[in-house]
Amino acid sequence: MLQNGNLNLIGQVPIFRPIDVIPSKNSSSSKSKVVDQLLLDIKALMLLKQSDSSIQKELESAIVRTRDEDVQGFLKLVEPKKVSNRRESFIVALGELVLASFLVIAGLVALAPAAVGFGSPSQLTRYVSDILTFLASKDPSGFLVVLIEFVFSIALILSAFSLLRNAASNLKDAGFSQSPS
């Protein structure tokens, strides 16, 4: 039996036992012991991973996919921090805003291509009646063309909304966030 601090390795199966040292608020040496013990446990798991490849799946299910708030907090604590450049985030956000505006316009034009040129309500009703007549024809390709055009225009508009969400995130990273009043 290989014993390493709080991790007992019997054969290939790790058996965890509770940490013997619970740090108090004023005890830096006990905090240091807990951190040292954690590092030793991590090193023991990495050594175990070299000899047993299935340990990675067990660790993922036990640590990464857990719903325990403390474990999730620890994972957020040790994950690499995203370093953001304010100027770069702002320029990317502006580009996303411009692209989103083009996608909205293209989606609306694809949705109703002649809607921009209507001068009177009678022209609009004639346009809608022509579409309905086209759909009512016995040719099934007419319905398919209109359906594909409709799905394409909706996809363009939804892509624009996604870009707007990304732009808002980039503006927040750049420091342009409005606090609720």
Secondary structure, DSSP 8 states (H G I E B T S, - for coil): -EEETTEEEETTEEEE---S----TT-HHHHHHHHHHHHHHHHHHHHHHHH-TTHHHHHIIIIIT---HHHHHHHHHHS------HHHHHHHHHHHHHHHHHHHHHHHHHHSTTGGG--SHHHHHHHHHHHHHHHHSS-HHHHHHHHHHHHHHHHHHHHHHHHHHHHHHHHHHTT------
